[in-house]
Amino acid sequence: MKRRLSLAVLAAVAATTLVACSGAAAGETPSGGATSSAEAGANGSTDPATPTDPVTVVVGVTDASKDYWKTFVQLAADQGITVQLQNFTDYQQLNPILSQGDLDLNQFQHLLFLANYDVNAKDDLVPIGATAIYQLGLYTTKGYAAPEDIPDGGQIAIPNDPTNQARALLVLQSAGLIALKDGGNAFSTPADILADGSRVQVVPVDANQTAVQLRSLDAAIINNNFTYDAHIDPTTAIYSDLEDPDAAEPYINVWAVRAQDVDNPVYAKLVELYHDPAVTDELLAENTGTAVIVDKTPAELQEILTGLEDLIRANS
């Protein structure tokens, strides 16, 4: 049976998968870099946009080529908001650039990524809206239909980088395959696996090798981007943390802004437009069932963020 994490533990969960953001190698922004919001953005305007009184907003993203963004930009234009998408390939750039004021918002990261950034950079970026949770899935080629079919003593590959490793362990715990010391948290490692309550062995490997391990091991936890690279249908996962949405709360992807812009009505309108079915239907179709749309209030998201930041400080 699936083991559900306690509410206290949910706020402690951590790790990434795109984005589920993993720490990516340094990349480049498109030619010309970000447009300064001092020149083109909403600039903290407290007045809502209208078709006859338009504003321009610069949004930092990592997937600007996706079709749902085209739909989103058109919906915003209909409301008098010109959205300029600024695409980045290095996830580490978007928060500092937002903080410096060269972006108005960004939308690429989950709450844990944001919490780590705020704590380490001593910054105060805040979420004002949720987008989706993208799964971290358990896969097998051995014919097992569900986690309970994996035999006792079975071997499961997991990513060995600290962030994805912790999340993978929590997925296995939620699936009832292992038990973690104190229920597990953002800093869990294989050393925290309890013999009592665990019935499989984990094999940490480089994240890009998890799919390869399916040839010899019973199963593997594989990040979505590596399933695509390995031509694995992500809908074939026999379990994912999407089946335990509460446990996946730290991985809710969000719209982030500077603290001074938390009540900006133009930005709030963009969050609302993102949840238009014309946008979310395209997003879900593009992710072939490996994402769930999340609609939480800014206050709820900020509460989760605060809990994660407290956890990070306590363990630093």
N, C-alpha and C positions, 0 to 999 in steps of 0.2 A: 504494500500500500504506500501511497505517496506520503512522505513525511512533511508536514507543513511547519514552517519556521514560526517562532513566537513573534509577537509584535515588537518585542524588544530587540530581537535579532534582525528583523526586517530592516530597521534603520541602520543596522551595522553591515549590511551586505555590501560588497563592492566588487568592481572589476569592469572590464570592457569587452565590447565586441562592436564592430562598427555599426554606426556609432550607437551605438555602442562604439565609442571611440577607443581605439588602442593608441598608445603612443606611436605615432607614425614617424618614419624617417623624414628629415627636413625636406621640404618641397619648395616650390616657387609659386608665387601668386601670378595671376595673368599679367600680361604686359601692361604697364602703367600703374600697377598697384591699386590700393583702395582709394576710392574717392573720399575726400574729406567731408565729414558730415557738417563741418563748419561752413562748407560751401554748398553742399547739396542735400543735406539731410533735414529731418523734421526738427532738429535743433531743440528738442525738449518742448516743442509747442504744446500749449494746453488747449488749443482749439482743434476740434475735429476737422478732417479734410472733407471737402465737398467737390463734386465735379466742376463747379465754377470757381473754387478756391483750392486748387490742388497743392499737394506737398510732395516732396521727393524723399524717399527713405532708402538708405543703403544697408543692405542685409548681407552679412557674411555667411557663406554656406560652403559645403564641400561636394555638392552634387548638383550643381546648377544645370546640368544637361538633362536632368530627369523631366519627363513630360509634365508631371504634376506641378512643377514650378511655373511652366508656361501658363497653365490654367490659373494658378494662384496670382501671377502677375496681372493677368487680364481682369480677374475679379477685383483686384486692388485698384486697377486703372478705372474701372467702372465707378469706384467710390471716390475718385479724385486723388488716389495715392499712386504715385509713380515709384515702383519698386525697382531699385538697381541691385541686382544680385552680384556680389563680389565673390568669386570662387577661389578657394584655397586648396592646396594639396598637403600642406603641413598643418595639422590640427593644432599644433602648439602656438600658431600665430594668431588665431582668431580672438582669443580672450584679451591678450595684451593690446591688440589693435582696437578692439572695442573699448577697452578701458581708456585708451589714449584719445578717443573721440573720433577716430577715422572710420568707424562703423557706427550705425545707429542701433542695430541689434545684430545678434548672430543666432543661428539655428543649425547646430551640428552635434551637440554634445548631450550626454545624459547627466543626471544630477551628481553622480559620483565624480565624474570628470570635472564638473564645475566646482564641487566641494574641494577637491584636491587643488585645483587652481587657486581658489580664493584663499585657502589656508597657506599654501606655499608662497603665493605672491603677495600675501597680506592685502588682498583686494576685497571688494564687496559687490561684485556682479551678482545679480539676482534673477531668478526665473519669473516670467510673467505669464507663461502658458506652456502647456504640455503638447507634445506631438504624438509620439508613438514609442512602444518598446519593441526592439528587434530581438528575435530569439537567439539563445545559445542552445544548440541542440545536441542530442545524443544519437549517434548513428551506428548502424551495424550492417555487416554483409553476411552475417551468419544465420539469418532467418529468424531471429528473435523478434517477436511482434510487440513486446513491451518490456520495460525494465525488469519486471519480475521473472521473465523468461531467461535472463542471463544467469548462467549457473554460478553456484557458490565457488569462490576462488577465481572467477573470471577476471580477465585483465582488460582495463579500459584506459586508453590513451587520453591525456588531458594536456592542454597548453602549459608550458613551464614558465611563462613570464608571469610575474607576481599578480598583475591585475586579472588577466584571464584565468589564471590558475585558481585564484580564490573563487571566482564566479563559477568555474567548472565544478569545483568541490561542492559548492552550495547547490548546484543543479543535481549532482549525484545524491546529495543528502535529501533533497526534496523528492527525488525519485525513489527513495527508500533503499539505496544501495550502500550508502556509508553513513556513519554518524561522526560528527565533528565535536571536538572539545568545546564546551560551553555553547553549543549550537552553531558555531562558526561565525565568521565575520569577514571584514574586508582584508584582513591580514592572514587568513587561514592558509596553511600549507599542508602538504601530505603528512607532516609530523603531527598534525592535529587530528588525524583520523583515529578514531577509537576502535580497538579490536572488537569490543562488545557493541554490537549493533551494526557492524560493517560486514559485508559478505563478498566484496570484490576487492581487487588490487588495482591501484592506479599506477599508470606509467607516464610520468611527465616527459614530454618531448617538445621540441620547437613547435610553435603553433602551425607553421607551414608544413609540418610533418604528420600532423594528426590524421589527415585523410589517408596518407600512405599506410599508417599503422592498421587501417581497417583490413588490410590483406592478411595480417597475422594475428591480430588481437580480437577479442570478442566484440569490442565496441570502441567508440572514440567520441569525445566532445570536440566539435569542430565549429569554428567561427564561420558565420555566413559567407564572408568573402572567400574563404578557402573552400567552401563547398562548391561555389561557382567555378573556382579555378580547377577543381578536381572533377567537374561535370557531375556533381552529386545533386540530385533534386532535393532542395532544402525541406520540401514537404514530406520527405521520407523519414525524418527524424522520429524515433520511437518515443522520445520525450524531449521537452524543452521547458525553460522557465516560463514560457507563456502559459503553461498549464497551471502555474502557481503565481498568478499576477501580483499578489501581495509581496511575495519574496523577490519579485523583480522591480520593486519600487525604485531602488537606487538607479536603475537603468532606464528610467523614463527620460526620453529626450525632450529638450525644452528650448523655448525662446529665452534668451538672456539679454539683459540690458544693464546699464549703469544704475546704481541705486537711485540717483536723482531722477531717473526716467520711469520709475516703476508705475506711476499713475498716468503716463502719457496716453491720451485717448486714441491717437493715431496708431500707436503700437498695439493697444488693446484690440483695435479693429482688425489689424493684421492677424492676430491670434484667432479671432472669430472667423475670419475668412479662410484660414487654414483648415478649419473644421467643416467647411462647406463640403457636402457630399461630392461635388464635382472634383474637389482636390483629393479628399481622402479615398474615394473609390479608385482613383488612379494610383495613389500611393500603395494601397493594398494590392492592387493588381500587379504592380511592378515588383512587389516583394513576395508574390505567390504564396500568401498565407503565412509568412514568417514574421509578421508584424501585427500588433494590435494598436488601435488608436486609443489614446488616453486623454481624458478631459477632466483635469483637476484645476481647482482655483489657484490663483497666485499664492494665496495664503497657505493652502495645503502643500504646494510645491516648496514654498519657503520654509515651512516647518520640517519637511523631509530633509531639505538642504542643511538646515541648522543642525539636525541630529547627526548627519554625516560629517559635517565639519567638526562637531564636538568629538566624535569618535576618532577622527584623524588626529586631532590635537592630543587626545588621550593616549594614542598609540605612537606618537612621534617622539 
